[in-house]
Amino acid sequence: VFATGGMGGVHRGGENSLDISADLQELTRCPVGLVSSGVKSILDIKRTLEYMETLGVPVVAYSETNDFPAFFSSKSGHKVPWNTANPKVAAEILHAQWRLGIENGVMFAVPVPEDYHQVGETIEQHISQAISESEQNGMANAGNDVTPWLLNRIRELSGGQSMESNIALLKNNALVGGRIAVQYSQLQGSSATFQPSAPHSVKKDVIVEPNVFQDTTKSPGLSELHPKPANVVVVGCAAIDIIAQGKKDVNPALAPHSTIPGTVNLTLGGVARNIAEAATRVTSTAYPGTSSLLVAPIGEDSFGHILAEQISRSGMRTDGLVPMHEHTAVCNMVLDGQGALIGGVSDMDITDNFSPDSLQRHSPEYVVFDSNLKSDTIKSLVDHSHKHGIKALFEPTSVYKSSRILPAVKAAIDKGLSQAPITHFTPNILELLEVYQRAQSEDYDLMGSGWWWSCIDNLSLGSNFRMELEQLARRSVDDADASKGTLAFLIDQGIAQVAVNLLPFFQHIWIKCGANGAIAVMHIPGNVAASTGFASQKSNIAKRCVVAQGRNKDIVVLRHFPALKVESPTNVTGAGDSFVGTLIAGISNEGNQIYDPQGLENIVNTAFQGKNMSRPIPNHFRNSPRITMKLDGM
C-alpha cells in the first residue's frame, strides 16, 4: 500500500501534447494499492479517469459516495464505478487481485478531510485563475516548468491555505493507507482462509465475487491467523489434473488435427496433497489429536489460485503452500471415448525446483515426503529430520522413482547413523522389489557393509521364523473369498525376505498389496521392546501374525491384514495415498499403539477405511462441485 498526496495523470491539453504522467503506466505493472486524493489539482481529471479505464486500472472512491475527489475539493463532478469507506473491503480488493495473479494496481481516491471542504472550493477558483494566467503569459507551453509555477502561484493566491490543505490531506491519506495495510497484513497471515465482508460492502459493481474466497468449512484452525503447530507435515506435489475425454461415439482418428466433442474435468491431484487430505479428513473422526499440514509449491497463476481455493474448501490448511514464480503443477491427459489414453502433457517442473526451506518453521513429529521430489531435496529432508528428531515416512510413488530415497539412506549411514534412517516406508510390492534390487546394485551396495550385516545378525531370524512364515504362506488371502488364493506370494516372490533385508534402512515397512490387503513388517528395537504389547506375544498364524525375538531383545513383527470388502468399486485412483495419509495420522495420534497387537490392528483397519474413502478422479474436488466443461468440437 502506497500513500501520497496526489497522483500524476493527463495534463490539460494532453490530447494534443500527449503530456501524460508515467504514474499511470506504472500502475499497470505494479501490484500496489495507491491511496491519494485523486490526481494533482492542475491536471485534467476527466481524461485521466478515461485513460485509467483504458489501461484497466480500477479506481475506487474511498468514501460513502462514488464521487471522485478533485484534490483540494471532495467532489470533482466525475463519478467512478466503485466506492467503499471500509479499510477491510479495500484490503480484500487488493488481496483478491493478488490471489488471481493480477499484476496491476488499484487506486483508492480519498476526499480531503471534512474540515477543509469549504476552503477547497475557494482554492479551486484560485487553480482556475492560475491556469488562465499561465495560458496568457505563455507558461502553459513551458513544459516541465509549468507545474512548479502553477503550484507556487496557487499558494500565493490562496495566502498559504493550499499548503495547509495539502498537508492535511497527506496526513489523512497516510492514515487511510495505514489502516488498509493493517487489514491486508491480516489477510496475508490467514492465507486463503479469510472471511470477506458481505457482498454489499462495495457499492455498485463489485470487483470480485466475495464468496469465491469464503471458507465453507468449519474445520478447526482454518479461521485462526496462527494455526496450532502440525504434528504431521506432508512435503511434495500439489497439482491440477485436467482430463479430456471424447464422446464414445466419436472416433478421434477420423478428425486429426481438430477438436472433438467431449468433456473436460478439472480435478485436484498430487501424491502429497492426496496424503495430506486423507490425514486431514480422518482427524475430524478417528484422530482428533492430529494436525496435518501440506507443504507444497504452487504457481502464481490461475491454476495456483484454483488449487489454493479448493484445498481450503476441502478443510485443509493452506499456510504451508509456497508461491513460486513458475507454472503450477498440471497434468493434462486426453482420453478417447473408451477411456484409453491418447496423449497428454505433464508440467511438473515446479516440484523439481522446489526446496522446502519453509519446513524449518515447523517442528512436527513426522514428516512425510514422496519420490516426486528430487534426490537432493529428499536428502536434505532426511538430514533435517535426523538433526531435529523428526520421524520420516517415505512414499515411493512409482517403481521408476522409488529408488530416489537411496542416496539419502546411504548418506545417513555414511554419517554413522546407528538406527534406520527412515522410520516408515509405504511401497507396493513392485516398488519394494525395485528398492531392494537397487540397494544391492553397485551404485549403492548398501547390503555389502559390515553395518548392514550387524543389523541383520542382531535380528537373529532362524529356522523357527522361516517355519512360521511357511505356515502363514498357506493361509488364504481372504477367508471370505477363496478365489484370491493364498499368501504364498510372501515366499514365492521373496516379499518377506526382501522386507526383512530392508529393515536396517526402513524401520517399519507397510506393503500395499491392492486387493490382497497389506503387510506390516516392523522392527521394534530392544530398548523399547520390553514395554510393548508384543514383548509377551508369540506368533499367531490364525491372526496372520509372525513374531520373532532377536538377540538384543529386538522384535520383528510380520502381519498380514486382509483388505476390507468394497461393494462395486468404480475407481481405485488415490486409494494408496489415502491409506498412507490415514495410517500416518493414526500413528501420530496413537503414539506407540502400533507396538500393541490390538492397537496395530485398529490403526491399519482405520487406514483401510480411509483408503476406501478415496474418490475417483472426476470427483476429486471435496465439498465443492467439480469443474466440468463440455466442448462441442469446432
Salt bridges, closest charged atoms under 4 A:
GLU15 OE1 - ARG47 NE 3.60
ASP19 OD2 - HIS11 ND1 3.80
GLU26 OE1 - ARG29 NH2 3.11
ASP44 OD2 - ARG47 NH1 2.96
GLU50 OE2 - LYS46 NZ 2.75
GLU64 OE1 - LYS203 NZ 3.74
ASP67 OD1 - LYS79 NZ 2.65
GLU92 OE2 - LYS88 NZ 2.64
GLU133 OE1 - ARG153 NE 2.74
GLU156 OE1 - ARG153 NH1 3.20
GLU277 OE1 - ARG273 NH2 3.18
GLU277 OE2 - ARG281 NH1 4.00
GLU277 OE2 - ARG622 NE 2.72
GLU300 OE1 - HIS325 ND1 2.84
GLU309 OE1 - HIS305 NE2 3.64
GLU309 OE2 - ARG313 NH2 3.28
ASP319 OD2 - ARG317 NH2 2.80
ASP347 OD2 - HIS327 ND1 3.11
ASP383 OD2 - LYS387 NZ 3.19
ASP383 OD1 - LYS415 NZ 2.79
GLU395 OE1 - LYS512 NZ 2.80
ASP414 OD2 - LYS410 NZ 3.95
ASP443 OD2 - ARG438 NH2 3.52
ASP457 OD2 - ARG551 NH1 2.95
ASP478 OD2 - LYS484 NZ 3.68
ASP479 OD2 - ARG475 NH2 2.95
ASP479 OD1 - ARG544 NH2 3.08
ASP554 OD2 - HIS523 NE2 2.79
GLU601 OE1 - ARG559 NH2 3.08
